[in-house]
Amino acid sequence: MSIRFEGVEKAYPVYAKPQDRLLEWLTRRQRHRVHVALTGIDFSVAAGETFGLIGENGAGKSTLLKIAAGTIRPTRGSVERDGRVAALLELGAGFHPEESGYDNIRFMAALHGLEGAAMEDFHQRATEFSELSAETLARPVKTYSSGMFMRLAFAAATAIDPDVLIVDEALSVGDLHFQKKSLNRILALRERGATVLFCSHNLYQVRSLCQRAAWVHGGKIVAIGKTEDVVTAYEAHERRRYAHLRADGKDEGVQPDQIPAAGQTASGAPLVKILGLTLETAEGINPAQIDSFQDLTVAIELESYGDAPFHVLFAIVRPDRDNVFGTSTQFRSEGRPIQGAGTHRIRMRFPRLALLSGEYLWSAYVLDDTGIQVLDMAELIQPFTVLNQHHREFGVAWLEHEWVLVE
C-alpha cells in the first residue's frame, strides 16, 4: 500500500475571542470548543492506483489531503506512506513569498534531500516545465498571479518523479494550455506506476482519471469504492439537496435568463468555442415541444482556433440536473478526434426519441483528445418539452418490452 489511514481524527480548538487562548493557559480552564474536522478515517490506496476524493466545500477533503501529505498531524490515528510524496495543496503552500521562484525551487529540492547534480537536474526540469521566463523566476513569488504560482508549484512537485502525488484542485487554476500539460504529466506519472490522490469538484475528471473514490461528508467517509458508484451516490445526494433548496425558495431553478451562454468558460479564451446548439424536427428549428418517438436531430457549431484535436460530448438533462442520456464523439466506432482550425458542424440524429413526457434541457462539452480536460461548455441550454401521446407508461424513457405471462 502507498497510503494507509487508520483511525484518523483531526480536531481543532475554536476560541470565541483571541484572548481566551491566553486566559486558558493562565487559568488552566478550558475556554474553547472543539471542532472535529475529520473522524473515523480508515482506508488505503494501493500502489499505482489513482484515487479520487469528492464532497462539498468544508467536508474535510483538504484536511485529509494535508494529513496524507504530512503537512499537518492527525489528532488521533496514524498515516503510513510508502515512497517519495509530492503534494499540490492550497495555492502557495510550501513557498516563501519573499524569495524568488529560483530560490523556492532550490528550497524544494533541498527538502527532498537533493544536492549537487541531482539538485541541478531538478532545477532544470522544474524551470523548463513551468514555462516561466527567467525574469519572472528571478522575482519574489509574492508578485506572481495565481496561474503563475500554480505553474511553479506543479513543476516543482512533479520534477522529482514522486511515488505518490497528492493533487487538490490543481487542474482548475491557470490557462487551458498549462491545464492540459499538467493533466498529461499526471497521466504519465500514473503510467509509470505512481500513486495519485486526486481531489476535485470536476466529477467528469474524477470519473475519467480515478479507479476508486471516496465521498467525504461532514468529516466522515460516507461512501468508498468504484468511482462510478461513489460519484453516482454523491450526485443523487446533490440532486436531493438542490430539490430541497428549490422547495425552500432558495433556488429558482433554471430560468431562461440564467442559461449560460454557449462557449462560456472560466479560463478566458478557449482553444475551441461552442457557437451554438440547435434542435431540428420536421416541424422546424428549436421547437418548444416534441412528441415522444419523433425524429430529432441535434446540431452543434464550433470554432477551433488551432490544430488541437478534440471531442464533443452531448447530454440530455432534467431540470434537477439529472443526466438522462449522454454520448461523445469519442464513443464512435472509429473514435477519432475532430481536428483542424476553423468552423466545425456536428449533427447527431435520434430516429425515435424514446423520452416520455417531461421537461428537458441540453448540455454540450468540448473535451481534449484524451476525453478528460474540458475546453469549453454550454450547460442547461435549449429547454424543450416532450409530450407522450402514444403510450400510457410513465417515467423518463420508454423501454421495449412485452408481457410474456399473465395468469
MARBAKE-795955 format. One record per atom (N, C-alpha, C, O, CB): x, y, z. Coordinates in pm, whole numbers, plus 50000, padded with zeros to 5 digits. Glycine has a CB too. Layout:
XYZ ...
***
This chain:
500824988050000 500005000050000 500875012650000 501895013150069 499065000050121 500475022949922 501205035449921 500775044750034 501615051650093 501025042449787 499475045050064 498965053450172 497945045350251 497075038850193 498315066650116 498055045850383 497095038850468 496695047950585 497545052750660 497685025350520 495385050150598 494825057650711 494205047650809 493435038950769 493755068150663 494545048950936 493985040151038 493485048551155 494265054551230 495045029851087 492155049051169 491525056051281 491885070751291 492035076051401 491905049451407 492025077351177 492475091251177 491355100751219 490225099851171 493005095151038 491695109851309 490795120451352 491595133451360 492755133451401 490125117151489 490965144451321 491605157451334 490615167151396 489515169251345 492095162651197 491025173051510 490175182551582 490965195351606 492175195151625 489685176551716 490245206651604 490855219651627 490145226751742 488925226051752 490815228351498 490895233651830 490255242051931 489765254951866 490465260951785 491225245152047 488565259251902 487985271551848 487705280951964 486935277552054 486685268651765 488305292751962 488155302552069 487215313652025 487285318351912 489525308352110 486335317752117 485395328552086 486125341752068 485745349851984 484345329752196 487175344052148 487955356452141 489445352852146 489815342952209 487585366152258 490295360752080 491735357652079 492345356652218 493235348352241 492475368152001 491865365052312 492465364952446 492105352352525 492745349352626 492005377152523 491085344952479 490695332752551 491805322352550 491925314352642 489415326752491 492615322452446 493735312952440 494725315552553 495205306252618 494445313852302 495035328552577 495955332052685 495325329152821 495985323852911 496345346852676 494025332652836 493355330252963 493295315352994 493415311453110 491935336152962 493105307152893 493065292752913 494405287752966 494455279153053 492705285552783 495495293252912 496835289152957 497105293853099 497725286653176 497905294652862 496635305953134 496885311453267 496045304653374 496545301853483 496625326253267 494775302053343 493855296753444 493765281553443 493205275553534 492485302453424 494315275253337 494245260653321 492795255753312 492495244353345 494955253753439 491915264553267 490505260853249 490165262153100 490555271753034 489555269953336 489435252353051 489105252152908 488215263952872 487175266152935 488435239052869 488625271352772 487835282752724 487625281752572 487505291852503 488545296052760 487585269652522 487365267652380 486385256252358 486155247952445 488705264952307 485825256052238 485055244552194 485895236952093 486845242352037 483665248752134 485535224452069 486315215951979 485565214051848 484405209851846 486605202152045 486235217251740 485685214551606 486365202151550 487585202051531 485875226851511 485585191951522 486125179451467 486045180351314 484965179851257 485345166951520 487195181651251 487245182851105 487185169351036 486605168150928 488515190151063 487775159151097 487765145551044 487595135651157 488105137951267 489065142550964 486895124751132 486765114251232 486525100851163 485835100151061 485625117451331 487085090351220 486855076851170 487355074251030 486715067050954 485425073851175 488495080050994 489025078350858 489875065650853 490955065050911 489875090850814 489375055650782 490075042750766 489985038550620 488935034050575 489455031850860 491065039950547 491105034750410 492555034450364 493445040250428 490235043450314 492795027650254 494145026850199 494085028450048 493075025349984 494815013350237 495165033249992 495295035049848 496455026349801 497575027649850 495525050149811 496185017649706 497205008149659 498245015049573 497985025449513 496544996849581 499415009249569 500495014349484 500045014349338 499515004349290 501785006049501 500245025349268 499875026549128 498425030049104 497995030948989 500175013949060 497645031949210 496225034949197 496005050149190 496715057749255 495425028949314 495015054349111 494565068149112 493245068649187 492255062649145 494405073848965 493245075749299 492125075549394 491545089549405 492275099249426 492595070349534 490235090749389 489575103749392 488925106849525 488475097949596 488545104349284 488885119749558 488165124649675 487155135049629 487525144649560 489145130649781 485895133149666 484845142549628 484055146549752 484145139949855 483915136549520 483285157249740 482465161949851 482295176949844 482975183749767 483095157949985 481365182049926 481085196249927 482245203949990 483115198150055 479785199050003 482245217149970 483215225650038 483015224550189 481885224650237 483085240449991 484105223550263 484015222550408 483785208550459 483595206550579 482925231150456 483805198650369 483555184850411 484745178650483 484575169150560 483205176250290 485945183950461 487135178550524 488145172850427 489135166850468 486755167950620 487915174650296 488815168850195 490225174650204 491205167250203 488255171150055 490315187850212 491635194150216 492405190450342 493615188450338 491505209350207 491695189350454 492345185050578 492895170950562 494005167950606 491365185650696 492115162250500 492545148450477 493805148150389 494725140450416 491415140250412 493825156450285 494985156750195 496225162050266 497325157150243 494675165250072 496055172050352 497205177450427 497775166850520 498995165950537 496785189950508 496905158950581 497385148050667 498095137550582 499135132150622 496215141550745 497535134550464 498175124850374 499555129550332 500485121550320 497295122450251 499695142650309 500985148250265 501965149850380 503165151350357 500765161550199 501455149450504 502335151150620 502555165450661 503415168250744 503635144950591 501775174950604 501945188950642 501265192150775 501655201750842 501385198050533 500265184250816 499695185250950 499565171151006 499515161350932 498305192450948 499525170151138 499435157151203 497995154551247 497275163851283 500385156451323 497585141951246 496255138851297 496215139951449 497235138051516 495825124751254 495045143251502 494865143451648 494925129351703 495505126951809 493535150251686 494315120051631 494355105851667 494575097651541 494335102351429 493045101351741 495025085351559 495235076451446 496595078051383 497455085451433 494175078751343 496785071051273 498095071051207 497935070551056 496925066051003 498945059151255 498975075350988 499035075050842 500375069350800 501425073950847 498815089350781 500355059450713 501585053550659 501705057250512 500735056550437 501605038150678 502925061050472 503185064650332 504405056950284 505395055750356 503405079950317 504345051850163 505475044750104 506025052949988 505285056749897 505055030550055 507315055649991 507945062549880 507965077549896 507565083049999 507255059049754 508425084049792 508575098649789 507215105049759 506555101349662 509635103049684 506815114749841 505505121049830 505655135449783 506495142849836 504745120549966 504865139449684 504785153349639 503325157649648 502425149949615 505345155149493 503095169949693 501725174549714 501505188249653 502355197049664 501395174849864 500345189949589 499865202849541 498605206049620 497515201549587 499585202749385 498775213949725 497665217049814 497175231249785 497105235149669 498075215549963 496845239049889 496345252449862 497445260849798 498635258349816 495835259149990 497015270949723 497925279149646 499005285249735 498705292049833 497165290149572 500265282649700 501385288749771 501905280649887 502885284749950 500985301749820 501295269249917 501755261150030 503185256550007 503505251049902 500825249050052 504045258750107 505425254350099 506365264150031 507555261450019 505485241650028 505845275549985 506675285549918 506875297750008 505965301750081 506055289749783 508065303550001 508355315750077 508055327649987 508705329449884 509845315950126 507075336050023 506635346749933 507695357149901 507655363349795 505455353649992 508655359149992 509665369549970 510805364749880 511575372849829 510225374050103 510925351649862 512025346149783 511615344849636 510425344749603 512465332549838 512605343949551 512345342749407 511865328749371 511935319449452 513605346249327 511375327449248 510985314249201 512165304849198 512035293149234 510375315249063 513335309749154 514555301549153 514895296349292 515165284549311 515735309649097 514865305449391 515235301549527 514235291649586 514615282549660 515325313949617 512955293349553 511945284049604 512115270249542 511875260149609 510545289349576 512515269649416 512775256649353 513945249749422 513885237749450 513075258449201 515005257249450 516155251449520 515765246749660 516235236449707 517305261649530 514895254549725 514435250749859 513655237749854 513815229049940 513575261849921 512785236349752 512015223949738 512935212149711 512715201249763 510985225349624 513975214249631 514935203549603 515655199349731 515865187449754 515955208049497 516025209149813 516705206149939 515795198350034 516255189450105 517185219050007 514495201750034 513555194450119 513505179750083 513265171250169 512155200650108 513715176649956 513705162749911 515085156249924 515285144949879 513245161949766 516025163349985 517345157650008 518245157449888 519215149849883 517205143950058 517955165849788 518765166149667 519915176049682 519785186249749 517905169849544 521025172849621 522175181849621 523035178949500 522905168549435 522995180449752 523935188249471 524855186349359 524155184949225 523275192949192 525695174349383 524545174849148 523995172749014 522505169749018 521755173848929 524725161348944 522055162549122 520625159349135 519805172049154 518715173249098 520395149749252 520325181549233 519615194149253 519565202249124 518535208149092 520285202349364 520665202449049 520695209748923 519715203748822 519045211048749 522115209848864 519635190548818 518685183848729 517255187248768 516415190048682 518895168548732 516965187048898 515645190748949 515325205148908 514225207948860 515575189249103 516285214048927 516095228248895 515785230148747 514885237748712 517355236248934 516525223348661 516305224648517 514945219248475 514235225648397 517405217448440 514565207748528 513275201648492 512125210548537 511145212248464 513145187648554 512225216148658 511145224348711 510995237348633 509875241348600 511385227448859 512105244048604 512025256748533 511525254748390 510745262848341 513395263748531 511965244148324 511515241648187 510035238248182 509305243048095 512325230248124 509575230048277 508165226048275 507265237948307 506165238948252 507915214648375 507705246948394 506855258248435 506615267948321 505595274948320 507495265548551 507525268548223 507445277848110 507445292448155 507015301148080 506195274948028 507925295148276 508045308848324 509365314648276 510375307648268 507945309448480 509355327548243 510565333948191 511605335548301 511295334748420 510225347648131 512855337648260 513935339748357 513665352048442 513985352248561 515285341048285 513085362348380 512765374648454 511715371848561 511805377048672 512275385648359 510725363648526 509675360248623 510245351948737 509945354448854 508525352648554 511055341948705 511615333248807 512575340548900 512825336049011 512335321548743 513095351848856 514005359548940 513255368849037 513865374649126 514945367748854 511935370149019 511145378949105 510635371449227 510525359149223 509965384849028 510325378549337 509685372149453 508345366049412 507605372049335 509485382249569 508035354249463 506815347349420 505555354449469 504465351549420 506825332949469 505685363649565 504505371149611 503965380149500 502825384849508 504865379649734 504765382549396 504315390849283 503645382549175 503185388049075 505485398349224 503565369349192 503005360549090 501485360849092 500865362749196 503515346149111 500895358848975 499455356248968 499185342049015 500115334149031 498915358548823 497905338849036 497565325249080 497975314948976 498425303949011 496055324049108 497835318348847 498225309048742 499725306748739 500175295348721 497765314048609 500515317348756 501975316048760 502415308048881 503325299848873 502645329948761 501745310548995 502065303249117 501845288249097 502685280049135 501215308249235 500715284849036 500405270749017 501355264248917 501705252548932 498965269048971 501775271648815 502775266348722 504035262348797 504575251348778 503105276748613 504515271448883 505735268748958 505535257149055 506395248449067 506185281249034 504395257149125 504135246649224 504025232949159 504605223349209 502845249749301 503295232049048 503135219148981 504475214348925 504805202548935 502095220148869 505235223548865 506525219748808 507465214548915 508165204548895 507155231648735 507505221349031 508395217149139 507945204049201 508775195649238 508485227949246 506625202149213 506105190049278 506355177549194 506585166749248 504615191449304 506305179049062 506425167248976 507825165348918 508075155548849 505425168148864 508735174648944 510095173448890 510875162248955 511905158048902 510845186548908 510415157249070 511155146649141 510695132649102 511225122849153 510995148449290 509695131749009 509105118648977 508635111849105 509195101649145 510125109648902 507615117449170 507185112149301 506575098249289 506035094549185 506185121549365 506655090749397 505965077849406 504495080049440 503635072149401 506615068849511 504205090849513 502835094549550 502635109249517 503395117749565 502555091649701 501625112349437 501295126249403 499925129449461 498945122349434 501325128549249 499855140149540 498605144549603 498195157649538 498945167349542 498765146049758 497005158049478 496565169549399 495235174549453 494255167049459 496435165849249 495195187349493 493965193549545 493545204749451 494035216049463 494175198949690 492655201749357 492085211649264 493145218849181 492905229949134 491285221849342 494295212849161 495365219749088 495015222148942 495495231848883 496655211749097 494185213648883 493875214948741 492825225548713 492455227548597 493415201748686 492325232448817 491335242848797 491965256648789 491255266548768 490315242548909 493295257648804 493985270448804 494885271348682 495515261548642 494815272248934 494935283348623 495855285448510 495135284648376 493935281948370 496965275248514 495895287148270 495315287048136 495125272748087 495665263248143 496205294848039 494325271547981 493985258247930 495215250547882 495295238447899 492985259447815 496175257647824 497395250947777 498115244047892 498515232447880 498345261147708 498285251148004 499035245148114 498185234748187 498735225048240 499505255948212 496865236548193 496005226248249 496175213248172 496285202448231 494525230648248 496185214248040 496365202547955 497735196247978 497855183947989 496205206247807 498775204647986 500125199748009 500235192748145 500875182348156 501135211248002 499595198448248 499625192548381 498885179248383 499335169648446 499015202148484 497745178748314 496985166248307 497815155348241 497835143948287 495675168448231 498495158748133 499355148848065 500475144148156 500865132448152 499945154747937 500995153048239 502055149248333 501515139448437 502195129848472 502645161748402 500295141848486 499685132648582 499475119048517 499735108648579 498335138248634 498995119048393 498775106448322 500095098948302 500135086648313 498105108948187 501175106348273 502485099948255 502985093948386 503545082948386 503505110148201 502795101048498 503195095748628 502395083148661 502925073448716 502995106348738 501105083448627 500265071748653 500735059748570 500775048548620 498795074948621 501075062248444 501575051448359 502885045748414 503165033848397 501785056448216 503685054148478 504955049748534 504755041648662 505695035348710 505845061748563 503525041848717 503235034148837 503085042248962 502995036649071 504295024248858 503065055648950 502905064249068 501465063349120 500525060949044 503265078849034 501325065349250 500015066049314 499555080549312 500335089649343 500055060449460 498295082949275 497765096549268 496535097549358 495585089749344 497415100449122 496555107149449 495395110449533 494855123549479 495485134049493 495775111449687 493675122949416 493175133949333 491865139249390 490875131949399 492975129349188 491855151949430 490655158249484 490165168849388 490935177449345 490935164449624 488875168349352 488355178049256 486835178849266 486165169249303 488775174349113 486305190849232 484865192449217 484425189049074 483235188549046 484445206849252 485385186848986 485085183048849 484845167948845 485785160148832 486235187248751 483585163948856 483255149748865 483585142348736 483865130348739 481785148048899 483545149248624 483905142648498 485375138448501 485705127348460 483635152048378 486255147248551 487665143648560 487885132348660 488695123448636 488495155748600 487155132648772 487285121848871 486875108648808 487555098548825 486405124848996 485755108748735 485305096448668 486355091448568 486605079448558 483965099048596 486955100648495 487865096848388 489225092248439 489855083548379 488055108448293 489685098148550 491045095448598 491135084348701 492115076948703 491605107848657 490115083048786 490265075048909 489635061248898 488535059748845 489665082449026 490345051148951 489785037648958 488825036249076 487795029549066 490915027348970 489175042649188 488295042449306 488175056649359 488965065449325 488845032849416 487165058749445 486945072049501 486295070849637 485735060449673 486075080649406 486375081849713 485705082849842 484955095949847 485435106249799 486725081849960 483755095549905 482935107449924 483035111550070 482675103950160 481435104849882 483555123650092 483725128950228 482585138550257 482315147650179 485105135950244 481925136450372 480795144950410 480795146650561 480775136850636 479435138850361 480825159150606 480805161750749 481985155850824 481855151850940 479545156450807 483135155150758 484335149850823 484435134750825 485345129250887 484395154850960 483495127850758 483505113350755 483465108450611 483005115550521 482315107550835 483955096350590 483805089850460 482475082550460 482285072850533 485005080050430 481545087350377 480205081350373 480065071150261 479115063250262 479155092150357 480985071150165 480955061150058 482365059650003 483085069449986 479955065049945 482735047249976 484055044449918 483935031949832 483255022449869 485145042650030 484595032049717 484525020549628 484815024549485 485585033849460 483165013849637 484205017549389 484385020649249 483935035049222 482915039549275 483615010649159 484685041949139 484435056249117 483015058849070 482365067949122 485405061649015 482525051148975 481185053648921 480125052349029 479195060349034 480885044048806 480255042349116 479275040349224 479295052049322 478245056949362 479555027249298 480495056549359 480615067349458 480125080549399 479385087849466 482075068749505 480515083649277 480095096249215 478585096349193 477945106749211 480825098349081 478015085049154 476565084149135 475835086849266 474825093949267 476175070449080 476325081249376 475705083549507 475815098249546 474865103949600 476365074749614 476945104349520 477135118549553 476225127349468 475635136849519 478615122649532 476105124149340 475225132049253 473775131049298 473045140849293 475355127349107 473345119149342 471975117549392 471765126149516 470715132349532 471695102649425 472775126449605 472695134949724 472585149649684 471785157049743 473935132849813 473365153949587 473335167849543 471995171449479 471515182649496 474465170549444 471385162049406 470065164749348 469025166449457 468165175249448 469655153349252 469095157949561 468145159449672 468345172849742 467375179549779 468295147849773 469595176649761 469885189549826 469375201149741 468825210849793 471395191049852 469565199949611 469095210349519 467565211249522 467005222249520 469585207449377 466905199549527 465435199549532 464935206049660 463945213349658 464905185149522 465605203549772 465215209749899 465405224849894 464585232349946 466025203850016 466485229449830 466715243849816 465605250249734 465135261149766 468075246549752 465205243449628 464115248749544 462815249149621 462045258749611 463955240449418 462555238449700 461325237949779 461285248949884 460225254149917 461165224349846 462455252549937 462545263050038 462595276949977 462675286950050 463765260850126 462555277749845 462595290649779 463965296949772 464075308949744 461685299849847 465015289049796 466375294449793 467035292749658 468145297549636 467215287549899 466355286049567 466885284349432 465705284249337 464765276549354 467735271049420 465755292849237 464635294349145 464675284549029 463815284848941 464595308349092 465695275749029 465805266348919 466405272848796 466985283748805 464455260448886 466265266348684 466855271448560 465845280448491 464825275548443 467295259948467 466105293348485 465275302948416 465955306748284 467175305548272 465015315448504 465175311248186 465775314548057 466915324548066 467915323147995 464735319847965 466795334748154 467845344748163 469045339948243 470035347048255 467305357348224 468955327748300 470065322248375 470865312148295 471915307448340 469555315848502 470395308848176 471065298648096 472415303948050 472465314547988 470195294447975 473515296848078 474835301648040 474965302947889 474385295047814 475915292348092 475695312747845 475945314347703 476845303247653 477745298747723 476565328047673 476585298947528 477445288547472 478865293447466 479135304847427 476955284447332 479795284647504 481205288047499 481725295047622 482905298647626 481455296447384 480885297047722 481345303947842 482305295047920 481965283647950 480155307947930 483485300047952 484455292648031 485005301648139 484885313848134 485595287147943 485635295148239 486215302748349 487675305748325 488315312148410 486045295148479 488225301548215 489675302648195 490065312048082 491185311348032 490255288948168 489145321048042 489475330147934 489165323947799 488345314847788 490935334047941 489835329047694 489565324647559 489895309847541 491015305747569 490345332947458 488925301747496 489165287347483 489895283947354 489965292047261 487855279747489 490435271847349 491045266947226 489975263747124 490185265447003 491905254447254 488825259147171 487665256347086 486455262647153 486265261247274 487465240747064 485645269647076 484505276747133 483195271447074 483075269946952 484625291847108 482225268647160 480895264747116 480155277147069 479995286747145 480105257447230 479715277146944 479005288646888 477495287546907 476825297746922 479325290046741 476975275446906 475535273846923 475085259446909 475795251146851 474805282446823 473905256546962 473315243146954 471865244746914 471135252846972 473455235347090 471435237046814 470055237746767 469435223846762 470125213846745 469995244346629 468115223546776 467335211346762 466515212246634 465945222746604 466405209046886 466465201346559 465765201346431 464775189746426 465125178346454 466775200346314 463525192946391 462485182846369 461785186046237 462095195946171 461455182446489 460835177546201 460075180046078 459275192946088 458935199045986 459145168346048 458965197146212 458165209246232 458995222046229 458445232946217 457435208346363 460335220746240 461145232846236 462335232246329 462725221646379 460305244746270 462915244046351 464125245546431 463775249446574 462935258246597 465075256046367 464405242946670 464245245946813 462785246546857 462345256546914 464925259146846 462025235746832 460635235746877 460555235447029 461395229347095 459875223746817 459545242047083 459365242147229 458825228747277 459025224947392 458415253447271 458125221447186 457525208647225 457865198047121 457835200647001 455995209947241 458175186047169 458505174647083 457675162747127 457495160547247 460025171347089 457155155147032 456395143147065 457345131447089 458405130447028 455405139746952 456945122647180 457705110347200 457805102747068 456845102446991 457045101547309 458945096647043 459235088746924 459325097046797 459295091646686 458195078146908 459425110146812 459625118746697 461085118446655 461975116646738 459165133246727 461325120246525 462685121046473 463285134546515 462695145046489 462705119346317 464465134146579 465095146346629 466585146346592 467265136246607 464915147746782 467055157646544 468485159446517 468995171046602 468395181746606 468745162146366 470115168746670 470765179546746 472025183346670 472815174746630 471105175046894 472205196346649 473345201346572 474115211546656 473515219946724 472875207646438 475425210646650 476265219946724 477295225846629 477845218846544 476955212946844 477565238646645 478565245646564 479675250546657 479405256246762 477925257446485 480925248246616 482075251846697 483095259346613 483145257946491 482705239446761 483915267246680 485035273846615 486325269446684 486485271246804 484885289346620 487235263446605 488535259246657 489585269546618 489675273646503 488915245046604 490385273646717 491375284146693 492785278546675 493765285946680 491365293946808 492875265746654 494175259546634 493995245646577 492925242146528 494985259046764 495045237746584 495015224346526 494885213546633 495065201746603 496255221946443 494585217446757 494495207646866 493285198546845 492185203446820 494395214847002 493445185346856 492325176046840 491375176846959 491805179847071 492835161646824 490085174046935 489115174947043 487925165847016 487735161146903 488635189447062 487135163447119 485895155847109 484735164547159 484955174447228 485975142547191 483525160647123 482315167647167 481405157847238 481155146847189 481585174447048 480915161847354 480005153547433 478655160547443 478595172447475 480585150847575 477575153147416 476205158047431 475555151147551 475845139547580 475385155547302 474675158247619 473905152147727 472505158147732 472335170347721 474615153847864 471505149447749 470135153847777 469985153947929 470315144147995 469055144547709 469475164947984 469475167148128 468085171148174 467375178348104 470505177848168 467685166448293 466455171048356 466705184248428 467865187448457 465905160348454 465655192048458 465855204648531 466505202948667 467105212348719 464535211548549 466395190848727 467065188448856 468525184448837 469175179948931 466325177548934 469025186148713 470425183448677 470745168448669 471915164748667 471345189948777 469735160048664 469955145648649 470195142648502 469415146448415 468725137548704 471295135648474 471605131948336 470685120748289 470585110448355 473085127648322 470025122848177 469145112748118 469905104148019 469775091948018 467935119448050 470705110647935 471475103447834 472655112047793 472535124247782 470585099847709 473785105847771 474955113147724 475795104547632 475875092347650 475795117947842 476415110847535 477315103647444 478365113347393 478215125447403 476525097347327 479435107847338 480565115947292 481045110947158 480895099247124 481705115747395 481645119847081 482265115646955 483375105546981 483755098146890 482815127846879 483895105247102 484925095447139 484365081247141 485125071647128 485515098947276 483025079847158 482415066747167 482075060847031 481615049447023 481165067547252 482275068446923 482015063046790 482935051246762 483965049746828 482195073946682 482575042946665 483365030946636 484795034446597 485735027646639 482715022846524 484975045146517 486345049146481 487005057046592 488225056346609 486335057346351 486225064746668 486725071746785 487745082546759 488395087246852 487315062046875 487895086646633 488895096846602 488455110546652 487275113946642 489165097346451 489385118546705 489015132046746 488805141146626 489245138046516 490085137946838 488145152246648 487955162546547 489195171446549 489755174146655 486635170946573 489615176146432 490855183846428 490825193646313 490185191246211 492075174546415 491515204946331 491635214946227 491065228346268 489995228946329 490965210246102 491765239146234 491285252546265 490095255946176 490005251246062 492415262846248 489195264246229 488035268546152 486735264146216 486705260046332 488115263146013 485665265146139 484325261846188 484015247146165 484265241746058 483265270646119 483465240646267 483075226546258 481585225446291 481075232246380 483935217646354 480895216746218 479475214146243 479285199246267 479755190946189 478585219046123 478615195946375 478395182046413 476895179946430 476225187846497 479165178346545 476385169346370 474955166046379 474805151846430 475535142746389 474255167746240 473855149946519 473555136646571 472035134746566 471275143346611 474105134746717 471615123346510 470185120946487 469655110346581 470285099946601 469925116846342 468485113046639 467725103146716 466515099146631 465545106646624 467275108946857 466565087346565 465445083446477 464125082446552 463075085646496 465755070246410 464155077946676 462945077046759 463335081246901 463885073246978 462325062346757 463055093646934 463415098847066 462465092847169 461335097347185 463365114447069 462945082547239 462075074547327 461945080447467 461935073147566 462605060447337 461855093747476 461615100147605 460115101247629 459335103047536 462265114147611 459725100047755 458325101947793 458115116447837 459055124347840 457925092047905 456875119747870 456515133647899 457395139648008 457675133248109 455055134447941 457815151947986 458625158848086 459355170648028 459295173447908 459615149248147 460065177648116 460875189248077 462345184848068 462845177748156 460695201048179 463025189047964 464405185047941 465225196947891 464685206747840 464475173347841 466555195647906 467495205447852 468685198047792 468795185847802 467955215447962 469565205747728 470775200047671 472005206047737 471995217547781 470825202447519 473055198247744 474375203247780 475365197947676 475245186747628 474785198747926 476335206347643 477365202347546 478735206047601 478905216447664 477125209047407 479705197247576 481065199347626 482065196547515 481895187247437 481345190247749 483095204747508 484235202147420 485355196747507 485765203147604 484685215147342 485855184847473 486895178147551 488165176847468 488125176747345 486405164147598 489295175847536 490545173747463 490585159547407 489635151947426 491765176447553 491665156047340 491735143047273 491745131347370 491465120047330 492945142347185 492075133847499 492005123047598 490585120847648 490295110547708 492925126147716 489685130647622 488325129647673 488215133247820 487205130147883 487805115947651 489235139747876 489245142948019 489165158048043 488335162648121 490505137448085 490035165647976 490085180048000 488955187147926 488795185247806 491455185847958 488175195347997 487075203047938 487635215947881 488215223947954 485965205848043 487455218147751 487945230147684 486885240947677 487205252847683 488415226747544 485635237147666 484525246747664 483245239247697 483185227047684 484405253947525 482245246547741 480985240047777 479825249647758 479985261847762 481035235147922 478655243947737 477395251247735 476385242347807 475905232547750 476925254847586 476065245747930 475255237048015 473825242348028 473595254448032 475885235748153 472885232948034 471475235948059 470945246247960 470445256747998 471285241048202 471055242847831 470585251647724 469485244647646 469235232747666 471755255647631 468835252047558 467775247147469 466735238747544 466595226847516 468395238747357 466005244647639 464955237047708 463855232747611 463485240347521 464345245347823 463345220647630 462235215947545 461345206547626 461775200547724 462775208747418 460115205447583 459115196947648 458815185047559 458625186547438 457825204947680 458755173247619 458345161247547 456925157747590 456625157147709 459315149347574 456065155547492 454675151747519 454455137647466 454615135147346 453665161847454 454085128447554 453855114547516 452385112447483 451535112147572 454305105047630 452085110847355 450705108847311 450445094547263 449355091547214 450365118547201 451445085747276 451335072447218 451235061347321 450695050647291 452495069947128 451745063547440 451825052847539 451345057847675 451415069847704 453265047347549 450865048547756 450395052047890 451465049747996 451265053248112 449155044047924 452605043947957 453675041648053 454185055148106 453995065648045 454835033647988 454835054448221 455355066648283 456835064748315 457365053648308 454555070148411 457485075648350 458915075548380 459655085548293 459095095848256 459505061448360 460895082448262 461715091448181 461795086648036 461705094747944 463115092648240 461975073648017 462145068247882 461265055947864 460965048747959 463625064647857 460845053747739 460055041847707 461025030647670 461905032547586 459045044647590 460865019047732 461725007547707 460944996847632 459794994047665 462295002047839 461584990947534 460964979947459 460654968547555 461524964347632 461904975047344 459414963347552 459044952647644 457844944947589 457164949647497 458734958347785 457604933247646 456414925447611 455984917247731 456814912547809 456694916247488 454674915547746 454124907147853 454184892647808 453564889047707 452654911447890 454904884247881 455064870247840 454154860847917 453934849547875 456504865947857 453604865448031 452714856848109 451824865348197 452304873548276 453514846748194 450514863348182 449534869548270 448514858948305 447774854548217 448844882148204 448464854648431 447544843848470 446454849248562 445584841648606 448314832448540 
***
